[in-house]
Amino acid sequence: MCLHTPACPTADRTDREAARVVAAHPEQGWSLLCNGALLFDDTGELLPDGRVIAPHRSFAATA
C-alpha cells in the first residue's frame, strides 16, 4: 500500500506507527496510516487483518 521511498513499516511490524498518515480525522479520534492500520487517539490500533492492539500509553503521559 505504501509508495514512499523508503517504504513505511508494514502493519505487522512493531514500529508500524511510524508509517505516514494518509487520512486524519482528529475530530473523530483516528488516523489511517499508509500501511492500512487505524491509529486511535488513545494509542489503540486496528490492523488491516482485524487484530486489535490495546491502548499503550506510556506512564509519563498519564502522570
Sequence and secondary structure as in RCSB ss.txt:
>XXXX:A:sequence
MCLHTPACPTADRTDREAARVVAAHPEQGWSLLCNGALLFDDTGELLPDGRVIAPHRSFAATA
>XXXX:A:secstr
    SS    TTSTTGGGS EEEEETTTTEEEETTS EEETTS EE TTS EE     HHHH 
